[in-house]
């Protein structure tokens, strides 16, 4: 948010220079992004009045003027501006000059010549108000000795999106009173009212309105309002809209003005019907969805609530009767709608983050006061429609001094804590354990005890908390004898994956609920009450949404050979868990593209299921218990039904691996064969400590068998059975090939298995080897109806 320093000092004026002020604001949580001067320095420019103005006798494009600057004599000044005329208040540079070869005792200046940008009057010399004091220094009159402060307001501090909120902070930090703008209640002089109906009281718990008749909307906006809007980068429109924008900057509360002639019957706050259309103030027509909150009359839509008004009901220079609106719309009713319609307005910015529900009455009084002062008119009574059942209420929070002191490691006197909380705006009741606090209506970020502790420490000053060494007691505990070799460190697995060509990524825990619903249809998820954006409004159930979104981001930037992995917490609703939420630490990854980078000596090969399965086996090998893990074909909504598997440990699923389902791939616009895996980390952290054994001095012997079994029999079951039979004489066993086709009956497959045999006490004789292999074949025939392949 941009604001004028002088405007801020009208509300609170600490004895700090500009640099000290902005440094203080940043140190206490209001980050100042930049400071810029209003205009470049200039001197000898004063306000003058054109007494006479006539054409030059030899050049009809020039004017010869006599200008009064309250000096000893009128100045003879030559001017070429088309708007030069008698009795005009102008900016006069009193340094003699030559204009078009004509001598002049000064120069009548334009805004651009003085380096003042953003003013609507672009052509000709500056036209100042008729009451501008002649002879006054222009810098003093326009308050150009000012700086524009640009503050980066964090999402939780929407109360600082107005001068009022920022002034509160500065006053709080410096222990100064706030010079608030106090508007006297405007007495109604007419009885005209508009009926107001709120259909959706959850989205709009409070709506205030007021009719003002017989205004003069053609009046030029006062210069002081123009300047404050300009310095806040707000465009000028007309006097009524400029006043509402001024109020928005002053209080951080959006409001809107409708032309009464365009309103039929009354005001209705409701959800749009699917497909309804509205032509916006910018001239663009939008088609509305059924979850968009709108303001309508009895026959048509007037505005998108909290975002932008419609062209049909807008204020023009000929408007005479207007209706002022000031409402409280809940953030959830506004979030995402502006972006959906490609809009970003000052109003939507504030409503999405939240505004003070108690502010509308004060704001509409202030707006009416300014409107009557500048445009005249006859005000009606304020129409206040409020549903108190759905209107947000201030939060009551218990603050324990023991919790405060234990968290910050420092004791702050009770009196100082009490003073800080009062200055914040809290209502306080002392208790035996600390304080019971009712938070102010504008501070909806103060919801829990930790919020208040953070706030107390922030205002107390982090620099006031002394640095002390950490106290530690040396105790002999189980940790001292803890065998680190029995636990697999996550960092070791990360190193392994990096060595295998992966890149580690870190994605947000807040994700798009639409993508999550696509991946996990029907599964409950945690939705945030006040998300940063609609795309970050749900807590992740899995790491895969973030990884797949990152792959899509890279794919759209011509990256196709991708290997990503991530580890992080996921948040699963679980009634049996503490507070109904289970936090699981997961390890996940994804690969896509080619197995190897393109090379003249290599045939390009796309990655497949066994590439990512091999990566997982390398991870599981680090546990020393690879033989305990099994991969079993199993369906999963995310994965291809024929190219996926569940990972089992002792009969429990601990993870998944496979190819993304083609339908899901299409919906996510991946258009790339993508393989993923995800493992529950806590299930693989236990590591078997390797034991040293002497190598057998006796030779190994290799034997191969080729058996035919039913297609539904798993090779791993056959291998495990062989391990049980051979036992101590087995050095290794592996599956060489799987064949289905000519020579093999339908629904059967051929498995080629290699045995490497070795005995630790003697050399195996051929008779012993034959007996071992024969026993294996016999058991396989009995258990799996296997037969030797011819």
C-alpha positions in Angstrom: 0.0 0.0 0.0 1.2 3.5 -0.9 0.5 6.5 1.3 1.7 10.0 1.8 3.9 10.5 4.8 2.3 13.9 5.5 -1.2 12.2 5.4 0.0 9.7 8.0 1.4 12.5 10.2 -2.1 14.1 10.2 -3.2 11.0 12.2 -0.1 10.5 14.3 3.1 12.6 14.3 6.1 11.0 16.1 9.2 13.0 16.7 11.1 11.0 14.1 12.5 12.1 10.7 11.3 10.2 7.6 14.2 7.7 7.6 13.8 6.8 11.3 10.0 6.5 10.9 10.2 4.0 8.0 13.0 2.0 9.7 10.9 1.8 12.9 7.9 0.6 10.8 9.9 -2.1 9.2 11.4 -3.3 12.5 8.0 -3.6 14.1 6.4 -5.6 11.2 5.3 -3.1 8.6 7.8 -3.7 5.8 8.5 -0.6 3.9 9.4 -1.7 0.3 10.4 1.8 -1.0 10.3 5.5 -0.4 10.1 8.1 -3.1 9.8 11.8 -3.2 6.6 13.4 -4.5 8.5 15.5 -7.0 11.9 16.8 -7.8 13.2 19.8 -6.0 12.4 23.3 -7.4 12.6 26.8 -6.0 11.2 30.3 -6.9 7.8 28.9 -7.9 4.9 30.9 -6.4 1.2 31.2 -6.9 0.1 34.0 -9.1 -3.1 35.4 -10.6 -3.3 36.4 -14.3 -4.6 39.9 -14.3 -4.7 40.5 -18.0 -4.2 38.1 -20.9 -4.1 39.1 -24.6 -2.6 37.8 -27.9 0.9 38.9 -28.8 0.7 41.4 -31.7 3.2 39.5 -33.9 2.4 35.9 -32.9 -1.2 34.7 -32.4 0.1 31.5 -30.7 1.5 33.5 -27.8 -0.2 35.3 -24.9 1.1 38.4 -23.2 0.0 38.4 -19.6 0.3 40.5 -16.5 0.6 38.4 -13.4 0.1 39.4 -9.8 2.4 37.5 -7.3 1.9 40.1 -4.4 5.2 41.7 -5.5 6.0 45.4 -5.9 4.7 45.3 -9.5 2.9 43.0 -11.9 5.1 40.7 -14.0 5.0 40.7 -17.8 5.1 37.1 -18.8 4.8 35.5 -22.2 2.9 32.2 -22.4 2.0 29.8 -25.2 -0.4 27.6 -23.2 -3.9 27.2 -24.8 -5.6 27.4 -21.4 -4.1 30.8 -20.5 -6.8 33.3 -19.5 -7.8 36.1 -17.2 -8.2 35.6 -13.4 -6.6 32.1 -13.5 -4.5 31.0 -10.5 -1.2 29.7 -11.8 2.2 28.5 -10.8 4.8 31.2 -11.6 8.6 30.5 -11.9 9.9 34.0 -11.2 13.2 33.6 -12.9 13.4 35.7 -16.1 13.5 33.7 -19.3 13.1 34.0 -23.1 10.2 32.2 -24.7 10.0 32.0 -28.5 12.6 34.8 -28.8 10.4 37.0 -26.5 11.7 38.2 -23.2 9.6 37.2 -20.2 9.8 38.2 -16.5 8.9 34.7 -15.5 7.3 31.5 -16.7 3.9 30.0 -16.2 4.5 26.3 -15.4 2.8 23.1 -16.2 2.7 20.0 -14.0 5.1 18.1 -16.2 7.6 20.9 -16.2 7.7 20.7 -12.4 8.1 16.9 -12.5 4.6 16.3 -11.0 3.1 13.2 -12.6 -0.3 11.5 -12.2 -2.5 14.7 -12.5 -5.4 14.5 -14.9 -4.7 17.9 -16.3 -2.0 17.1 -18.9 -2.4 20.1 -21.3 -1.3 23.6 -20.6 -0.3 25.4 -17.5 -1.3 24.5 -14.0 -4.8 25.6 -13.0 -5.1 26.1 -9.3 -8.2 26.7 -7.2 -9.7 30.2 -7.2 -8.9 30.4 -3.4 -5.2 29.6 -3.8 -3.3 32.3 -1.9 -1.4 34.6 -4.3 2.3 34.9 -3.5 2.4 31.6 -1.6 5.2 29.2 -2.3 3.8 26.4 -4.5 5.7 23.6 -2.6 4.1 24.8 0.6 0.6 25.1 -0.9 0.7 21.6 -2.6 2.7 20.1 0.3 5.2 18.8 -2.1 7.8 18.4 0.6 6.4 14.9 1.1 7.4 11.3 0.6 5.4 8.3 -0.7 5.9 5.3 1.5 5.2 1.9 -0.1 4.3 -0.7 2.5 4.1 -4.5 1.9 1.2 -5.5 4.1 1.2 -9.2 5.1 -2.0 -11.2 4.5 -2.8 -11.4 8.2 -2.7 -7.6 8.7 -5.5 -6.4 6.4 -6.3 -3.8 9.1 -3.2 -2.0 7.8 -4.6 -1.5 4.3 -5.7 2.0 5.3 -4.3 5.1 6.9 -6.2 4.4 10.1 -4.6 1.0 10.6 -1.1 2.1 9.8 -1.5 5.2 12.1 -2.7 2.8 14.9 0.5 0.9 14.6 2.7 4.0 14.6 0.8 5.4 17.6 1.0 2.0 19.4 4.8 1.7 18.9 5.5 5.3 19.9 3.0 5.4 22.8 1.2 8.3 21.2 -2.5 9.2 21.0 -4.2 8.7 17.6 -5.6 11.9 16.1 -8.6 10.2 14.6 -10.9 11.9 12.2 -14.1 12.3 14.2 -17.2 12.8 12.1 -20.3 14.2 13.6 -23.4 12.2 12.8 -25.1 13.6 9.7 -28.6 14.6 10.4 -31.1 13.4 7.8 -33.0 16.1 6.0 -35.1 13.8 3.8 -36.9 10.5 4.7 -36.2 8.7 1.5 -35.1 5.1 2.1 -34.4 2.1 -0.1 -35.5 -1.4 1.0 -32.5 -3.7 1.5 -32.8 -7.5 1.4 -30.0 -9.9 2.2 -30.6 -13.4 0.8 -27.2 -14.7 1.9 -26.5 -13.5 5.5 -23.5 -15.7 5.8 -21.7 -14.0 2.9 -23.0 -10.6 3.9 -23.9 -10.2 7.6 -24.1 -6.4 7.4 -25.2 -3.9 4.7 -25.6 -0.2 5.2 -26.9 2.3 2.7 -28.0 5.9 2.5 -29.8 8.0 -0.1 -28.4 11.5 -0.9 -30.3 13.7 -3.2 -29.6 16.8 -5.2 -25.8 16.6 -5.3 -23.6 18.4 -7.8 -21.5 15.6 -9.3 -19.9 17.9 -11.9 -17.9 19.8 -9.3 -14.1 19.3 -9.7 -12.5 17.2 -7.0 -10.7 19.4 -4.4 -7.0 19.5 -5.0 -6.2 18.1 -1.5 -8.2 14.9 -2.3 -6.6 14.7 -5.7 -3.1 14.9 -4.3 -3.7 12.3 -1.6 -5.2 9.9 -4.2 -2.3 10.6 -6.7 0.3 9.9 -4.0 -1.5 6.6 -3.3 -1.5 5.7 -7.1 -5.3 5.9 -7.3 -6.8 7.2 -10.5 -9.2 10.1 -10.5 -12.7 9.5 -11.9 -15.2 12.0 -10.7 -15.8 13.8 -7.4 -18.2 11.1 -6.0 -16.0 8.2 -6.9 -12.9 10.1 -5.7 -14.5 10.7 -2.3 -15.3 6.9 -1.9 -11.7 6.1 -2.9 -10.4 8.6 -0.4 -12.5 7.0 2.3 -11.1 3.6 1.2 -7.6 4.8 1.7 -8.4 6.6 4.9 -10.2 3.7 6.7 -9.3 0.6 4.6 -13.1 0.1 4.1 -14.4 -0.2 0.6 -17.7 1.5 -0.3 -19.6 2.1 -3.5 -22.0 4.7 -4.9 -24.9 3.9 -7.2 -26.9 6.3 -9.4 -30.4 6.2 -7.9 -32.0 6.6 -11.3 -30.7 3.2 -12.2 -32.1 1.4 -9.2 -35.5 -0.2 -9.6 -37.3 -1.0 -6.3 -34.6 -1.7 -3.8 -31.3 -3.5 -3.1 -31.0 -7.3 -2.9 -27.7 -9.0 -1.8 -27.8 -12.5 -3.3 -25.9 -15.1 -5.2 -25.9 -14.8 -9.0 -27.8 -17.3 -11.1 -25.6 -19.4 -13.3 -25.0 -17.5 -16.6 -26.2 -14.1 -15.6 -24.3 -11.3 -17.3 -23.1 -7.9 -16.2 -21.3 -5.1 -18.0 -18.7 -3.8 -15.6 -17.4 -0.3 -15.0 -14.5 -1.0 -17.3 -16.9 -1.8 -20.1 -16.2 -5.5 -20.2 -19.1 -8.0 -20.0 -18.7 -11.0 -17.7 -20.8 -14.1 -17.3 -21.3 -14.9 -13.6 -21.2 -18.2 -11.8 -23.7 -19.3 -9.2 -21.3 -18.8 -6.3 -20.7 -15.1 -7.0 -22.2 -12.7 -4.6 -23.9 -9.8 -6.3 -25.8 -6.6 -5.6 -29.0 -6.3 -7.6 -32.2 -4.4 -7.7 -35.6 -6.0 -8.4 -34.8 -6.4 -12.1 -31.1 -6.4 -12.8 -27.6 -6.8 -11.4 -25.9 -3.6 -10.2 -22.5 -4.8 -9.1 -20.3 -7.8 -8.2 -20.3 -7.5 -4.4 -17.0 -6.4 -2.9 -15.2 -6.3 -6.3 -16.5 -3.9 -9.0 -19.7 -2.1 -9.9 -21.7 -2.2 -13.1 -21.6 0.3 -15.9 -25.4 0.8 -15.8 -25.5 2.1 -12.2 -22.3 4.1 -12.3 -22.0 7.7 -11.2 -21.7 10.3 -14.0 -21.2 14.1 -14.0 -25.0 14.4 -14.5 -26.0 12.2 -11.5 -28.2 14.0 -9.0 -29.4 11.4 -6.6 -27.1 8.7 -5.4 -27.2 5.7 -3.0 -24.1 5.1 -0.8 -23.3 1.5 0.0 -21.0 0.3 2.8 -21.1 -3.4 3.7 -19.2 -6.2 5.4 -18.7 -9.2 3.1 -16.9 -12.2 4.5 -13.6 -13.1 2.9 -14.8 -16.6 1.8 -17.6 -14.9 -0.2 -15.0 -12.8 -2.2 -11.9 -14.9 -2.4 -11.1 -16.1 -5.9 -14.0 -14.3 -7.6 -11.9 -11.3 -8.7 -9.3 -13.5 -10.2 -12.0 -15.7 -11.9 -13.2 -12.6 -13.8 -9.6 -11.3 -14.4 -10.1 -8.4 -12.0 -8.0 -7.1 -9.2 -9.5 -4.1 -7.4 -8.6 -2.2 -4.3 -12.0 -3.3 -2.8 -11.4 -7.0 -3.5 -7.9 -6.8 -2.0 -9.4 -5.7 1.3 -12.5 -7.9 1.3 -10.5 -11.0 0.5 -8.2 -10.4 3.6 -11.0 -9.1 5.8 -12.3 -5.7 7.0 -13.5 -4.5 10.3 -17.2 -5.5 10.7 -17.8 -2.6 13.1 -16.5 0.1 10.7 -19.3 0.6 8.1 -21.4 3.0 10.1 -18.5 5.3 10.9 -17.4 5.2 7.3 -20.7 6.0 5.7 -21.1 9.0 8.1 -17.6 10.2 7.1 -18.4 9.8 3.4 -21.7 11.6 3.7 -19.9 14.5 5.6 -17.4 14.9 2.8 -20.0 14.6 0.1 -22.2 17.3 1.5 -19.2 19.5 2.1 -18.0 19.3 -1.5 -21.1 18.5 -3.6 -23.9 19.6 -1.4 -27.1 17.5 -1.3 -29.8 16.3 1.1 -29.0 13.1 3.1 -31.5 10.5 4.1 -31.2 8.2 7.2 -28.7 5.4 7.3 -30.4 2.1 6.5 -28.7 -0.6 8.5 -29.5 -4.3 7.9 -27.4 -6.6 10.1 -27.7 -10.3 10.9 -25.9 -10.5 14.3 -26.0 -14.3 14.3 -23.5 -14.4 11.3 -21.6 -11.2 12.0 -18.1 -12.0 13.2 -17.6 -11.4 16.9 -14.4 -10.4 18.7 -12.5 -13.3 20.1 -11.9 -14.0 23.8 -8.4 -15.4 24.4 -6.9 -16.5 27.7 -3.2 -15.4 28.0 -1.2 -17.2 30.7 1.9 -15.4 32.0 3.7 -18.8 32.5 3.2 -19.6 28.8 4.3 -16.1 27.8 7.5 -16.2 29.9 8.4 -19.8 28.9 8.1 -19.0 25.2 10.1 -15.9 25.2 12.5 -16.8 28.0 12.2 -13.4 29.6 9.9 -11.8 32.3 8.0 -8.7 31.2 6.3 -6.8 34.1 2.5 -7.3 34.3 1.9 -3.6 34.1 3.8 -3.3 30.8 2.0 -6.3 29.3 -1.3 -4.8 30.4 -0.3 -1.4 28.8 0.6 -3.1 25.5 -2.6 -5.0 25.3 -4.7 -1.9 26.0 -2.8 0.1 23.3 -3.5 -2.7 20.9 -7.2 -2.1 21.5 -7.9 -5.1 23.7 -10.4 -5.2 26.6 -8.7 -7.0 29.5 -9.9 -8.8 32.7 -7.1 -9.9 35.1 -7.2 -13.5 36.2 -5.2 -15.6 38.6 -3.1 -17.1 35.8 -2.8 -14.0 33.6 -5.4 -12.2 31.6 -8.7 -12.8 29.8 -8.6 -10.7 26.6 -11.3 -9.6 24.2 -9.5 -8.7 21.0 -10.5 -5.6 19.0 -12.8 -6.1 16.0 -10.2 -5.0 13.5 -7.6 -7.5 14.7 -9.0 -10.8 13.5 -5.4 -12.2 13.3 -5.5 -12.4 17.2 -7.3 -15.7 17.6 -5.1 -17.9 19.9 -2.8 -17.4 22.8 0.3 -17.6 20.7 -0.9 -14.7 18.5 -1.1 -12.5 21.6 2.3 -13.6 22.8 3.8 -12.7 19.4 2.0 -9.3 19.6 3.2 -8.5 23.1 6.8 -9.4 22.2 6.7 -7.4 19.0 5.5 -4.3 20.7 7.8 -4.8 23.7 10.7 -5.0 21.2 12.8 -8.0 20.4 15.8 -5.9 21.0 14.7 -5.6 24.7 15.0 -9.3 25.3 18.5 -10.0 26.5 20.8 -12.6 24.9 21.5 -15.4 27.4 23.3 -18.7 26.9 21.2 -21.8 26.6 21.0 -23.7 29.9 21.6 -27.4 29.6 21.7 -30.1 32.3 23.8 -33.2 31.4 21.7 -36.2 32.2 22.4 -39.8 31.4 19.4 -40.8 29.3 18.5 -43.5 26.8 19.5 -41.0 24.2 23.2 -41.2 25.3 23.2 -44.9 24.5 21.1 -44.6 21.4 22.4 -46.6 18.5 22.3 -44.3 15.5 23.0 -47.2 13.2 19.5 -48.6 13.8 17.8 -45.6 12.3 17.9 -44.6 8.7 18.5 -40.8 8.4 16.3 -39.0 5.9 19.4 -37.1 4.7 21.0 -40.4 3.6 18.0 -41.2 1.4 18.0 -37.7 0.0 21.7 -38.1 -0.9 20.9 -41.4 -2.6 18.2 -39.9 -4.7 20.4 -36.9 -5.7 23.1 -39.4 -6.7 20.5 -41.2 -8.9 19.7 -38.0 -10.8 16.8 -36.5 -8.7 16.3 -32.9 -7.7 14.8 -32.1 -4.3 11.9 -29.7 -4.4 9.9 -28.0 -1.6 6.3 -27.2 -2.3 3.6 -25.5 -0.2 1.5 -27.5 2.3 -1.4 -25.4 1.1 -2.7 -26.6 -2.3 -5.5 -26.3 -4.7 -8.5 -28.3 -3.4 -9.7 -28.9 -7.0 -6.4 -30.7 -7.9 -6.6 -32.7 -4.6 -10.1 -33.7 -5.2 -9.1 -34.9 -8.7 -6.4 -37.1 -7.2 -8.3 -38.3 -4.1 -12.0 -38.1 -5.0 -14.4 -38.1 -2.1 -11.6 -38.0 0.5 -12.0 -35.5 3.4 -9.5 -32.6 3.4 -8.8 -29.7 5.7 -9.9 -26.4 4.3 -8.4 -23.1 5.5 -10.9 -20.5 6.8 -8.7 -17.6 5.6 -6.5 -18.9 2.7 -4.0 -16.7 0.9 -5.7 -17.6 -2.4 -8.2 -20.2 -3.6 -5.4 -22.2 -5.1 -3.9 -22.5 -1.6 -7.0 -23.2 0.4 -6.6 -26.9 1.4 -4.0 -28.8 3.5 -2.3 -31.5 1.4 -3.2 -35.1 1.9 -0.2 -36.2 -0.2 3.0 -34.8 -1.7 1.9 -35.8 -5.2 -0.3 -32.7 -6.0 2.7 -30.4 -5.4 5.1 -32.6 -7.3 2.8 -33.0 -10.3 2.1 -29.3 -10.3 5.9 -28.7 -10.3 6.4 -31.1 -13.2 3.6 -29.4 -15.2 5.3 -26.0 -14.5 8.6 -27.3 -15.8 7.1 -29.1 -18.7 5.5 -25.8 -19.8 9.0 -24.4 -19.9 10.4 -27.1 -22.3 11.7 -29.4 -19.6 10.9 -33.0 -20.2 13.5 -35.2 -18.6 12.6 -34.6 -15.0 13.3 -36.4 -11.7 11.9 -34.7 -8.6 11.6 -35.9 -5.0 10.2 -34.2 -1.8 9.7 -35.1 1.8 7.2 -33.3 4.1 4.3 -33.5 6.4 0.8 -34.2 5.1 -2.4 -33.6 7.0 -5.1 -36.2 7.1 -8.4 -35.9 8.9 -8.5 -38.7 11.5 -11.1 -38.9 14.3 -8.7 -41.2 16.3 -5.8 -38.7 16.2 -5.1 -35.8 18.4 -7.4 -32.9 17.5 -8.8 -35.0 14.7 -5.7 -34.5 12.5 -3.0 -37.0 11.7 0.3 -35.7 10.4 2.3 -38.1 8.3 5.8 -37.6 7.1 6.0 -38.8 3.5 8.7 -39.3 0.9 7.6 -39.0 -2.7 9.1 -38.7 -6.1 8.3 -38.6 -9.8 10.2 -39.2 -13.0 9.3 -38.5 -16.7 11.1 -38.3 -20.0 14.0 -40.4 -21.2 16.0 -42.9 -19.1 19.3 -41.2 -20.2 20.1 -37.9 -21.7 20.3 -38.1 -25.5 23.7 -39.4 -26.7 25.0 -40.5 -30.1 25.9 -43.9 -28.6 22.6 -44.6 -26.8 19.2 -45.4 -28.2 16.6 -43.1 -26.6 14.4 -45.0 -24.1 11.5 -43.6 -22.1 11.5 -44.3 -18.4 9.2 -47.1 -17.3 7.8 -48.7 -14.2 11.0 -50.6 -13.4 13.1 -47.5 -13.4 11.3 -46.0 -10.5 10.9 -49.4 -8.8 14.7 -49.7 -9.0 15.0 -46.3 -7.3 12.7 -47.5 -4.5 14.5 -50.7 -4.0 17.8 -48.7 -3.7 16.1 -46.8 -0.9 14.8 -49.9 0.8 18.2 -51.6 0.5 19.5 -48.9 2.9 17.3 -50.4 5.6 19.1 -53.7 5.3 15.7 -55.5 5.0 14.9 -55.3 1.3 13.8 -58.9 1.4 11.0 -58.0 3.8 9.4 -55.6 1.4 7.0 -56.7 -1.4 5.6 -55.1 -4.5 2.1 -56.3 -5.2 -0.1 -55.3 -8.2 -3.0 -53.4 -6.8 -5.5 -50.7 -8.1 -5.2 -47.0 -7.1 -7.3 -44.2 -8.5 -4.2 -42.2 -9.2 -2.2 -44.9 -11.0 -2.5 -46.9 -14.2 -4.3 -50.2 -13.3 -1.8 -52.3 -15.2 1.4 -50.5 -14.3 1.2 -49.9 -10.5 1.9 -51.6 -7.3 1.4 -51.3 -3.6 4.5 -51.6 -1.4 4.0 -53.9 1.5 5.9 -54.5 4.8 4.8 -57.3 7.0 1.3 -57.3 5.3 0.8 -53.5 5.7 0.7 -51.0 2.8 3.5 -48.5 3.3 3.5 -46.9 -0.1 2.6 -46.9 -3.8 4.5 -46.8 -7.1 3.3 -46.6 -10.7 2.4 -44.7 -13.8 0.0 -41.8 -13.5 -3.5 -42.9 -14.8 -3.9 -41.8 -18.5 -7.3 -40.1 -17.6 -5.7 -38.1 -14.8 -2.7 -37.3 -17.0 -5.0 -35.8 -19.5 -7.0 -33.8 -16.9 -3.8 -32.4 -15.5 -2.5 -31.5 -19.0 0.7 -33.4 -18.3 0.8 -35.0 -21.7 3.9 -36.9 -20.5 4.3 -40.4 -19.3 4.9 -39.7 -15.6 5.8 -42.3 -12.9 5.5 -41.6 -9.2 6.1 -43.1 -5.9 5.1 -42.2 -2.3 6.2 -43.9 0.9 5.2 -43.5 4.5 8.6 -42.5 6.0 8.2 -43.8 9.5 7.7 -47.3 8.2 11.2 -47.5 6.7 13.3 -45.7 9.3 14.2 -48.8 11.2 17.5 -50.1 9.9 19.0 -53.6 10.3 22.6 -53.3 11.5 24.9 -55.2 9.2 27.0 -57.9 10.8 30.4 -58.8 9.6 30.8 -62.4 8.4 33.8 -64.2 6.9 33.7 -65.0 3.2 33.3 -68.7 2.3 36.5 -70.1 0.8 34.4 -72.6 -1.2 33.3 -72.0 -4.8 29.8 -71.0 -5.9 27.7 -73.0 -8.4 25.1 -71.7 -10.8 22.0 -73.5 -11.9 19.0 -72.2 -14.0 15.5 -73.6 -14.2 12.7 -72.6 -16.5 9.2 -73.3 -15.2 5.7 -72.7 -16.5 3.0 -71.4 -14.0 -0.4 -69.8 -14.2 -0.3 -66.1 -15.1 -1.8 -65.0 -11.8 1.0 -66.6 -9.7 3.6 -64.0 -8.5 7.2 -64.6 -9.2 8.1 -63.3 -5.7 6.1 -66.1 -4.1 8.0 -68.7 -6.1 11.3 -67.1 -5.2 10.4 -66.9 -1.5 9.4 -70.6 -1.5 12.8 -71.5 -3.0 14.6 -69.5 -0.4 12.9 -71.6 2.4 13.9 -74.8 0.7 17.5 -74.1 -0.1 18.2 -72.1 3.1 21.9 -72.0 4.1 23.1 -73.3 0.7 21.7 -70.3 -1.2 24.1 -67.5 -2.1 21.6 -65.6 -4.4 18.5 -66.1 -6.4 17.0 -63.9 -9.1 14.4 -63.9 -11.8 16.1 -63.9 -15.3 13.1 -63.5 -17.5 9.3 -63.7 -17.9 7.9 -65.0 -21.2 4.4 -65.3 -22.6 3.7 -66.2 -26.2 4.4 -69.0 -28.7 4.8 -72.3 -27.0 3.2 -71.2 -23.8 -0.5 -71.9 -23.1 -2.9 -69.0 -22.7 -3.1 -67.6 -19.2 0.3 -69.1 -18.4 3.8 -67.7 -18.3 7.3 -69.0 -18.3 9.8 -67.9 -15.5 13.5 -68.4 -15.8 15.1 -68.5 -12.4 18.9 -68.6 -11.6 20.2 -70.1 -8.4 23.7 -69.4 -7.1 24.6 -72.0 -4.5 27.4 -72.1 -2.0 28.2 -74.0 1.2 30.3 -72.4 4.0 31.8 -75.7 5.1 32.5 -77.6 2.0 32.3 -77.7 -1.8 28.9 -78.7 -3.0 29.0 -81.9 -4.9 26.9 -82.5 -8.1 24.7 -85.0 -6.3 23.9 -82.5 -3.6 23.2 -79.7 -6.1 20.9 -82.0 -8.1 19.0 -82.9 -4.9 18.5 -79.3 -4.0 17.2 -78.3 -7.4 15.0 -81.4 -7.6 13.4 -80.6 -4.2 12.7 -77.1 -5.3 11.0 -78.3 -8.5 8.9 -80.9 -6.6 7.7 -78.3 -4.0 6.9 -75.8 -6.8 4.9 -78.4 -8.6 2.9 -79.2 -5.5 2.3 -75.7 -4.3 2.0 -73.8 -7.6 1.2 -76.6 -10.1 4.5 -75.5 -11.9 6.0 -77.6 -14.6 9.4 -77.6 -16.3 9.4 -75.9 -19.7 10.3 -78.2 -22.5 
